[in-house]
Amino acid sequence: MATTDRLDLKLSSADKQLLQQAAAIEGISVAAFVRSAAKQRAAEAIQLDRAVSLSRRDYETFQAALAEPFRPNEALLQALNQLHARVKRA
């Protein structure tokens, strides 16, 4: 992996010592430790942002809606008719 960008940050002496200790335990550099931890936390934050959480009641309502047979509404039927008309002309 080619690394060309830099990220500088300021932290307390205690935080720096903590990172150094953890990196030493892992047998890697502080930079590698921080990069790995930051990437893992970033991936978790993104995944959490993409996840949908429902209450028990909302989940049951959603499941019930999925169990119902699909019935297109009038707007969808009109859109499909317009699409079919365009396809026939093409």
N, C-alpha and C positions, 0 to 999 in steps of 0.2 A: 504494500500500500504506500503510494507516494504521499508524503505529507508536505504540504506547501503552505497551508494557512496556520496562523498562530492565534492562540487565545490566551491572553494574559489576565490574571486575576490576583486580587489581594486577599489575604486571609490572615487570621490571627496566628500567633506562634503555636498555640495549642492545636489549632486545626492542622497546621503544617506538620507538627509532630505526629498527630494522629494518622495523617496520610502517609508519612514516612514509615511509621511502624507497620501499618497495614500493607504497604508495598513491600517492605522487607519480609513480612510473613509470607506473602505471595511469591516472593523471589523475583520481583519485577521492579522496574524503575517507577518513581513517583508519577512521572508523566504517563507511563503506560497504565498504571493503576487508575489515575484520574480519568484518562481517556476511556478506559473500559467501563468504569463506574458511571461516568456521565452518559455514555452511549446506552448502557443498560437502562438507566433512569429515564432517558429521553424516549426510548422505545416503550417503556411502561406508561409514560405520560400520554404518548400518542395513542397507544392501545386503549387506555382508559377513556380518552376523549372520544374514540370511535365506538366504544361499547354503549349499548342501550340498556338502561336499567328500568325495570318496571316493578311497580308494587305487585303484591300477590293478586289483588283485584284486577289491576290492569292486565296482568299476564293472563288471567283466566278469561277476561273479555277478549283479548287478542286471540287466544286459542279458540274460543268459541267462534269468532269471526272467520278464522281460517278453516274451521270445520264446515262452515256453511258453503253451499254451492255458489259459484261465482255467477252473478247476474250483472251484465253491463248496464250502466245508467244511460240515459238518453244522450248525454253529451258524448260519451264514448261511441255509441252507435252512429251518431252523426259524423264523428271524425272518421270512423271506419268506412262509412258510405262515401265520404269525400275522397278518402285514400283510394278506394276501389275505382271510383270514377276517374281519378287522375291516372291510375295504372292502366285502365282500359284505353285511355287516350294516347298513352305513350307508346 
